[in-house]
Amino acid sequence: MKLKLILPDRILIDAPVTKVIAEATNGSFCLLPRHIDFVSLLVPGILSYVLENTNVENFAAVDVATLVKVGDEVRVSTPKAMLSSDLGTLRQTVEQEFEQLDDQERRTRSIIARLESDFIHGMLKLRHL
């Protein structure tokens, strides 16, 4: 099989694999080369895969994602992902990185809410003139 992990700005993984393990809302599952075609929404978590040439298990932390297996190709599309061969380090890095992103998203939403509020107040003032 061929695994492609696709981010909005680049392809993070494009490699032949012998196994992919992912987690959906109803639990984890394993894809092997002769698995039927398959589509699943993934929850934020760890995607593991075994590279064909090395038989070494590798890991990718993914945000909410869509996985599509058609023929011998498995495509995973997600807005955020990180790679590591060490599961312990990856979990720690993910917690720190995703927390930082969550804080940035909260600040951005707060700024947008203030801009929207200021705009509405400005429109109301113009209406009363």
Secondary structure, 3 states (H helix, E strand, C coil): CEEEEECCCCEEEEEEEEEEEEEECCEEEEECCCCCCEEEEECCEEEEEEECCCCCEEEEEECCEEEEEECCEEEEECCCEEEECCHHHHHHHHHHHHHHHHHHHHHHHHHHHHHHHHHHHHHHHHHCC
